[in-house]
């Protein structure tokens, strides 16, 4: 019983790894990389929701820059604490 469970687990793991490798190679061949090309302008993401009732919901639009330098600066604190 334990041997069968170990064999099943090993086969499942091997299949999972094979599928992951196949998908990664397929994406590279077809140029399907995640993300977007750097450039000018912003991506506009509409991430609002409607609660289902009249007057409910929360409309929100998020702008994400395509410039890698501006994107990185967004994560740096505006004021750094001075060394004490």
C-alpha positions in Angstrom: 0.0 0.0 0.0 2.8 2.5 0.9 4.8 1.4 -2.1 1.8 2.1 -4.4 1.3 5.5 -2.8 5.0 6.4 -3.2 4.9 5.3 -6.8 1.7 7.4 -7.5 3.3 10.4 -5.8 6.5 10.0 -7.8 4.6 9.7 -11.1 2.4 12.8 -10.2 5.5 14.8 -9.3 7.3 13.8 -12.5 4.2 14.7 -14.6 3.9 18.1 -12.9 7.6 18.9 -13.5 7.3 17.8 -17.2 4.2 20.0 -17.7 5.9 23.0 -16.1 9.1 22.6 -18.3 7.0 22.1 -21.4 4.9 25.3 -20.7 8.1 27.3 -20.0 9.7 26.2 -23.2 6.5 26.8 -25.2 6.2 30.4 -23.8 9.8 31.1 -24.7 9.4 29.8 -28.3 6.2 31.8 -28.9 7.5 35.0 -27.1 4.8 34.9 -24.4 6.7 36.5 -21.6 4.8 38.0 -18.6 4.7 41.7 -18.3 4.9 44.4 -20.9 7.6 46.1 -22.9 9.1 49.3 -21.3 8.0 52.5 -22.8 6.2 55.8 -22.3 2.8 56.3 -20.8 0.8 54.4 -18.3 -1.3 51.3 -18.1 -4.8 52.1 -16.8 -6.3 49.4 -14.6 -10.0 49.7 -13.7 -10.2 47.8 -10.4 -13.6 49.1 -9.1 -16.4 46.9 -8.0 -20.2 47.1 -7.9 -21.8 45.8 -4.7 -25.1 44.9 -6.3 -27.3 47.5 -4.8 -28.3 50.9 -6.0 -25.6 53.4 -5.3 -23.2 50.8 -4.1 -19.7 50.0 -5.2 -16.3 51.7 -5.3 -15.0 52.9 -8.6 -11.2 53.0 -8.7 -8.7 53.5 -11.5 -5.0 52.7 -10.9 -2.3 54.0 -13.2 0.9 52.0 -13.5 3.8 53.6 -15.4 5.6 51.7 -18.2 8.9 53.5 -17.4 11.0 51.1 -15.3 12.9 53.9 -13.5 9.7 55.7 -12.5 8.2 52.3 -11.4 11.2 51.6 -9.2 11.1 55.0 -7.6 7.5 54.4 -6.5 8.9 51.8 -4.1 11.6 54.0 -2.5 10.5 55.9 0.6 10.4 59.6 0.0 12.2 60.4 3.3 14.9 58.2 4.6 15.6 58.1 8.3 19.0 59.5 9.2 21.4 57.1 10.8 21.2 57.5 14.6 
